[in-house]
């Protein structure tokens, strides 16, 4: 199922997409998940083991700097409207001021589980592209509300060798529980039975979360440490219906980017796999 090459059907899908999620590691070993957007074609498949990301606003996000010091990246190309997603892990290098090239090591698709269907459209109310990010180490009240109402987020992880991967997580709004301004807990549902993310967390607790405000085009990035709660109590099973286990997430740093995206998404319907 996992191959080093980008098969032809994947090539056409990848090049048609206007967004990609990238997982990177900063200079002190923290994982970050970032969203890169552009017009269709900004991701180009050069051959079956090479793709290029053409970017224009990389200075707005730390991921571009991370690639300079740590070449391992994880990519997730996802189309919410069709619930199709392709994961690509490999080695990145900057070949021009606005081009990042990735040599693929692992390429594979996932099932459509827990992806809420959304339709993408242009964000005409987008703010100035020079808008600075808001940083911090504790969640503000509005960030707590944002996470507590989220039905989707992305998670970057890496193994003990630094090989990086990005996965999607979804559920009903409220499936993530905000414990306090430095900690959240979320359920791990039945997935594709590959356990890529859980295996990485066992080897390396550092992980990065990305939340998207689909209505306004904002993003919220968290970097921190994950720990797996393998055995659930009766009370936890009631709080998190359908959970096979729980992930406790301790926040180390926060970055919020307001009106940073050129797109918005209209909600269509929720995933039929969301626990009842």
Secondary structure, 3 states (H helix, E strand, C coil): CCECCCCHHHHHHHHCCCEEEEEEECCCCCEEEEEEECCCCCEEEEECCEEEEECCCHHHCCHHHHHHHCCEEEEEEEECCCCEEEEEEEEEEEEECCEEEEEEEEEEECCCCCCCEEEEEECCCCCCCCCCCEEECCCCHHHHHHHHHCCEEEEEEECCCCCEEEEEEECCCCCEEEEECCEEEEEECCCCCCCHHHHHHHHCCEEEEEEEECCCCEEEEEEEEEEEECCCCHHHHHHCCCCCEEEEEEEEEEEEECCCCCEEEEEEECCCCCCC
